[in-house]
Amino acid sequence: GRGVRRQAEGKRRPGRSRGTPRTAETAQRLKRSRRLKANNRERNRMHNLNAALDALRDVLPTFPEDAKLTKIETLRFAHNYIWALTETLRLA
């Protein structure tokens, strides 16, 4: 991982030295801060994924027009649609 590479290169992350004691309150605050950051990253990842799936739905032909496909249906339909278009080009 990254930590191994840093050690191999002789670089250390700036910050707290190994011997500095951490209070329980400080540890809890740090843990909460890390969890909030991880939650925000995951929320942004899901927003980006959903936006990409919405963009994909916009270019796929659906019947009826207002039908919203699920995530897995969208991916399966896109795969099959691309395959069908490829076959059409191959046979033309």
KACORLIN-V718267 format. One line per field, one symbol per residue. phi: phi as a letter, one per 20 degrees, with the letter a starting at -180 (. if undefined). psi: psi as a letter, one per 20 degrees, with the letter a starting at -180 (. if undefined). burial: 1 if it has 24 or more other C-alpha atoms within 12 Angstrom, else 0. A space follows every 10 residues. Layout:
phi->???
psi->???
burial->???
This chain:
phi->.fffffffen dcffpfffef fdffffffff ffffffffff ffffffffff ffffffffee fccfgefdff gfffffffff ffffffffff ef
psi->ahhgggghij qqqqbprhip qprhgggggg gggggggggg ggghghgggh hghghghhip pqprhjpoqr ghhggggggh gggggghghh i.
burial->0000000000 0000000000 0000000000 0000000000 0000000000 0010011001 0000000000 0001000100 0000000000 00
